[in-house]
Amino acid sequence: MGYPGALDLRVIEPDLAELLFEARASSVERGESFWFLDDHDPVELIPVMEKLGFTVQSFVYSATEFRVFAGRL
């Protein structure tokens, strides 16, 4: 199952991941959503998500992949 348009943070340097996530999330309108992928539970992004008004659901796909659905309220 693919996720077209998903932000794949697994291939991003950790120090850039938050900046890229914030840029992508900022482009999402209220009532819209997007998927992002990470190699760990992205708890460090919770403050950014809360600040931008997102609610999230994480789905553990494997030991090395988290698929996260982020919806903007």
C-alpha positions in Angstrom: 0.0 0.0 0.0 1.5 3.3 -1.1 1.1 6.7 0.3 1.3 9.2 -2.7 2.4 12.6 -1.5 3.6 11.3 1.9 6.5 13.0 3.5 9.2 10.4 4.1 11.3 11.5 7.0 13.2 8.2 7.0 15.5 9.5 4.3 16.0 13.0 5.9 18.8 14.0 8.2 17.3 14.3 11.8 18.3 17.9 12.1 16.3 18.8 9.0 13.3 16.6 9.6 11.5 19.0 11.9 12.0 21.9 9.5 10.7 19.9 6.5 7.8 18.6 8.5 6.8 22.1 9.6 7.1 23.4 6.0 4.9 20.5 4.7 2.4 20.8 7.6 2.1 24.6 7.2 0.9 24.0 3.6 -2.1 21.9 4.7 -5.4 23.8 5.0 -7.8 23.2 7.9 -9.9 20.1 7.4 -7.2 18.5 5.2 -4.6 15.9 6.1 -1.4 14.2 5.0 0.7 11.1 5.7 4.3 11.0 6.8 6.6 8.1 7.4 9.4 7.9 10.0 11.8 5.2 11.3 10.7 5.9 14.9 7.7 7.2 16.8 8.0 10.9 16.0 7.3 12.2 19.5 9.7 15.1 18.9 7.2 16.5 16.4 4.3 16.6 18.8 4.9 20.3 19.9 5.0 21.3 16.2 1.8 19.4 15.4 0.0 20.9 18.4 1.2 24.4 17.5 -0.2 24.0 14.0 -3.5 22.5 15.1 -3.0 18.9 14.0 -4.4 15.7 15.5 -2.5 12.5 14.6 -2.7 8.8 14.5 0.4 6.6 14.4 0.4 3.2 12.8 3.4 0.9 13.5 4.0 -0.9 10.3 7.2 -2.6 11.3 10.1 -2.3 13.7 11.6 0.3 11.4 8.6 2.2 10.0 5.9 4.3 11.5 3.1 5.6 9.3 1.5 8.7 10.7 -1.7 10.3 9.6 -1.9 14.0 10.5 -5.1 15.9 10.1 -5.4 19.7 10.6 -8.4 20.8 12.7 
